[in-house]
Amino acid sequence: MYTDFRLRIIHFFRKYGIIIIIALLVWVVIFLINMFLKNYKAPVTVQTTYQPHTSIMDESSKVPTTISNPIEDMIEEYVGYCNEAKWQSAFNMLSNECKEYSFGNSIEEYMKYVYTKMPTPKKYAIQDYSNQGNTYIYQIKYTDDLLSTGLTNSEYQYTEEKMIFKKQKDGSIEMSVGNFIDYQEIKNISENEYLKIDVKYALKYYSKETYIVKLTNRSDYTIVISDNQEPNEIALALNSGDIRTRINTEYDVVLKPNESYMISIDFAKFYDNNDDAQSLIFNSIRVMEKYSGTDVSDEIIQSEIQNAVSKFSVNIPIK
């Protein structure tokens, strides 16, 4: 019986041996493939939408290659000078208007500014922020060189600033920092028997506009232009009809008899809001026979205003 059973097994393997071997090989291959797939980790592919020359304020606005390439070169050169403490070389890259109106043509004032952004050598990344005609506003992000400094006992920090690039008629590109964008000469005068207002020029920064105005008191009275006692004493009218009030209200604008001086008036206004300034408004000019200031009772203040020699407003076009 044992011999018969063995013969049957031999006969079975002779008949089905190849099939069994093939099935076994297929099983081994499948097993090995499954083990490989189980342990295989596909390489991580970094997905990025980083487009340094596409405006983040308007994705349809891109900086032309003829402009973006020179801009990249200028930023690289500028940051290199700052990292190497070549302050004069970096300062010389700025437009004459930026040097004069942002830093008073002072290399020391410029260095103070740079130290707020790059107190140590930095790496940087750029991003086109906003484009207006031939003016290109870039956001620059500064970070420490982690390869040289490491992160031991420190926190990841960065600073940012906006750099402005303006293409000139001759094809050259002017660069400015400190949010400075433009200088606009105005030279518009309004005057009467009491007061002369001479709007000299405007300085345009990314998030504000500053107007430089010369005031001359022609009378023997005190003239109050702004002391925070009347609404909207000094305002900026925009084309849309929007009215912006003065933001640097830390000082009063009061002229003594026959006094003359220059004032700087700031208004919050973004350069790329497509709403140009139309006029400068002095809403509540008061010619005072008696003026006790603002450190007195409301009753005295209102009494002196009611007894003013004259009250008037002035609207001066600035376009």
Secondary structure as GFF3:
##gff-version 3
##sequence-region A 1 319
A	DSSP	alpha_helix	2	39	.	.	.	ID=ss1
A	DSSP	alpha_helix	65	83	.	.	.	ID=ss2
A	DSSP	alpha_helix	87	92	.	.	.	ID=ss3
A	DSSP	alpha_helix	96	103	.	.	.	ID=ss4
A	DSSP	alpha_helix	107	117	.	.	.	ID=ss5
A	DSSP	beta_strand	122	132	.	.	.	ID=ss6
A	DSSP	beta_strand	135	144	.	.	.	ID=ss7
A	DSSP	alpha_helix	146	149	.	.	.	ID=ss8
A	DSSP	beta_strand	158	167	.	.	.	ID=ss9
A	DSSP	beta_strand	173	176	.	.	.	ID=ss10
A	DSSP	beta_strand	180	191	.	.	.	ID=ss11
A	DSSP	beta_strand	195	205	.	.	.	ID=ss12
A	DSSP	beta_strand	208	217	.	.	.	ID=ss13
A	DSSP	beta_strand	222	226	.	.	.	ID=ss14
A	DSSP	beta_strand	234	238	.	.	.	ID=ss15
A	DSSP	beta_strand	243	245	.	.	.	ID=ss16
A	DSSP	beta_strand	253	255	.	.	.	ID=ss17
A	DSSP	beta_strand	260	268	.	.	.	ID=ss18
A	DSSP	beta_strand	277	288	.	.	.	ID=ss19
A	DSSP	alpha_helix	298	306	.	.	.	ID=ss20
A	DSSP	beta_strand	310	317	.	.	.	ID=ss21
###
